[in-house]
Amino acid sequence: MADLLECLVQIRALGETPARLRRLAADAPQEAWRRRPGPQVWAPLEVLAHLVDAELFLASRLRLILSSERPTLEGWDQNALAARSNYLNWPLERTLARFCQLREANLELLATCDAADLARVGVHRTRGPVTVADLVAHALAHDTAHGGQIRTRLGLARPD
């Protein structure tokens, strides 16, 4: 029961990420979103675009696990995809809208899940068995880490 409750809390928290990102977009000047803090370090816009692609992979993995038995979940090379996609040229508003739309669709799907659905398993090529609940927890940790990166790189990090 605690695991189910924890997952439901995490799903709810996933729903808060779009508003956080919208606030960051409103609080920082456009040019700050494209500023790289160093060589080979993603600008805030690139981190946001990465979140879009990560949400696409989450969408695919959720749908595979919920619609088939123990599907194989492929990995992806985030740096290769970032280079190919040229994240730095993505328009900020469209990138944010894309993320929000994908997240909304994933949350709608997760809202249909019961405890048995959250326990369904896919097999990741490197991590091994992964449940829907595991994907939710990973997505929330990913949101938190990259949200912090964006905030810091925009110069909006709050002192402790």
C-alpha positions in Angstrom: 0.0 0.0 0.0 2.8 2.4 0.8 4.4 1.8 -2.6 1.2 2.6 -4.3 0.7 5.8 -2.3 4.3 6.8 -2.9 3.8 6.3 -6.7 0.6 8.4 -6.7 2.4 11.2 -4.8 5.1 11.0 -7.4 2.7 11.1 -10.3 1.1 14.2 -8.8 4.5 15.8 -8.5 5.2 15.1 -12.2 2.1 17.2 -12.8 3.8 20.2 -11.1 6.9 20.3 -13.4 5.2 22.2 -16.3 4.2 25.1 -14.0 7.7 25.3 -12.6 9.2 25.4 -16.1 6.7 28.0 -17.1 7.7 30.2 -14.1 11.4 29.9 -15.1 10.6 30.9 -18.7 8.7 33.9 -17.4 11.4 34.9 -14.9 14.5 34.8 -17.1 15.4 36.8 -20.2 15.3 34.9 -23.5 19.1 35.3 -24.0 19.8 33.6 -20.7 18.1 30.4 -22.0 20.7 30.2 -24.9 23.8 30.9 -22.8 26.1 28.0 -22.2 27.9 28.1 -18.9 31.0 26.5 -20.4 32.3 24.5 -23.3 30.4 21.2 -23.7 27.8 22.3 -21.1 24.2 22.6 -22.1 22.5 25.9 -22.0 19.1 26.0 -20.1 17.3 25.7 -23.5 19.2 22.6 -24.3 18.4 21.1 -20.9 14.7 21.9 -21.6 14.8 20.3 -25.0 16.4 17.2 -23.5 13.4 17.0 -21.1 11.2 17.0 -24.2 13.0 14.0 -25.7 13.1 12.3 -22.3 9.4 12.7 -22.1 9.0 11.1 -25.5 11.0 8.1 -24.3 8.9 8.0 -21.1 5.7 8.0 -23.3 7.0 5.2 -25.4 8.2 3.1 -22.5 4.9 3.5 -20.5 2.9 2.5 -23.5 5.0 -0.5 -24.3 4.8 -1.8 -20.7 1.1 -1.2 -20.4 0.3 -2.8 -23.7 2.6 -5.8 -23.9 4.2 -8.4 -21.7 7.7 -7.6 -20.5 8.8 -5.6 -23.5 12.4 -4.7 -24.1 13.1 -1.0 -23.4 15.9 0.4 -25.5 18.3 3.0 -24.2 19.2 6.2 -26.0 22.3 8.4 -26.5 21.2 11.8 -25.2 24.3 13.6 -26.5 23.9 12.1 -30.0 20.2 13.1 -30.0 21.0 16.6 -28.7 23.6 17.2 -31.4 21.4 15.8 -34.2 18.4 17.8 -33.0 20.3 21.1 -32.6 18.6 21.9 -29.3 20.1 25.4 -29.1 18.0 26.5 -32.1 14.7 25.4 -30.7 12.3 28.3 -29.9 11.8 28.5 -26.1 8.0 28.8 -26.2 7.5 25.9 -28.6 10.0 23.8 -26.6 8.1 24.5 -23.4 4.7 23.8 -25.0 6.0 20.5 -26.4 7.1 19.4 -23.0 3.9 20.4 -21.4 1.8 18.6 -24.0 3.8 15.4 -23.8 3.7 15.5 -20.0 -0.1 16.0 -20.0 -0.6 13.0 -22.3 1.6 10.9 -20.0 -0.2 12.0 -16.9 -3.6 11.2 -18.6 -2.3 7.7 -19.3 -1.0 7.3 -15.7 -4.3 8.4 -14.4 -5.8 5.2 -15.9 -3.4 2.9 -14.0 -4.3 0.9 -11.0 -1.8 -0.9 -8.6 -1.4 -3.8 -11.0 -0.7 -1.5 -13.9 1.9 0.4 -11.9 3.6 -3.0 -11.1 3.8 -4.1 -14.8 7.3 -4.7 -16.0 9.5 -3.9 -19.0 13.1 -5.0 -19.3 15.6 -2.3 -19.9 18.7 -3.5 -21.7 21.1 -2.1 -19.1 19.0 -1.7 -15.9 17.1 -4.9 -16.1 13.4 -5.2 -15.0 11.7 -1.8 -14.6 8.1 -1.3 -13.5 5.8 1.6 -14.4 6.2 2.8 -10.9 10.0 2.8 -11.4 9.6 4.9 -14.5 7.5 7.4 -12.6 10.2 7.6 -9.8 13.0 8.0 -12.4 11.0 10.7 -14.3 10.5 12.7 -11.1 14.2 12.5 -10.1 15.1 13.5 -13.7 12.7 16.5 -13.5 14.2 17.5 -10.2 17.8 17.3 -11.3 17.3 19.1 -14.6 14.9 21.7 -13.2 17.7 22.6 -10.7 20.2 22.8 -13.6 18.0 25.1 -15.5 17.3 27.3 -12.5 21.0 27.5 -11.7 22.1 28.2 -15.2 19.6 30.9 -15.6 20.9 32.5 -12.4 17.6 32.0 -10.6 18.8 29.5 -8.0 17.7 30.5 -4.5 20.4 30.5 -1.8 20.0 27.8 0.9 
